[in-house]
Amino acid sequence: MGFLSGIKSLFEAGPAAPEKEEEPIEHKGFTIIPAPINEGGQHRVAATITKGEGEEQQIHKFIRSDLIASRDECLRITINKAKMTIDQLGDRIFS
């Protein structure tokens, strides 16, 4: 496979699907829902962070470049990164 064919194949694959939904975690008034994405036997760090309910609910989704071999380790890292983001940005996460 040539170099350009290899690059093209990166963009041809459809988006990876999130794995099963995990239990929500509360942190400083925010809700973190870890959602690792299975990619070729590894797990990509991803989650949804929400605050509020109903029409007032704000949602922030993030997907990181980190690929982790172990699902349990990926969940741990996902939760830590989400908490760190909340600690650093607070409500600005939604802007």
DALIN-V148920 format. One record per backbone hydrogen bond with DSSP energy under -0.5 kcal/mol. CO is the residue of the C=O (numbers start at 0). NH is the residue of the N-H. If there is no record, write none. Layout:
BEGIN
CO/NH  CO/NH
END
This chain:
BEGIN
1/5  2/6  3/7  4/8  5/9  6/9  6/10  7/10  7/11  8/12  16/37  24/31  26/29  29/26  30/32  30/49  31/24  31/33  32/47  33/21  35/18  35/37  36/43  38/41  41/38  42/67  43/36  44/63  45/34  46/61  47/32  48/59  49/30  50/57  52/55  53/56  57/50  59/48  61/46  65/44  67/42  69/73  70/74  71/75  72/76  73/77  74/78  75/79  76/80  77/81  78/82  79/83  80/84  81/85  82/86  83/87  84/88  84/89  85/89  88/91  89/92  90/93  91/94
END
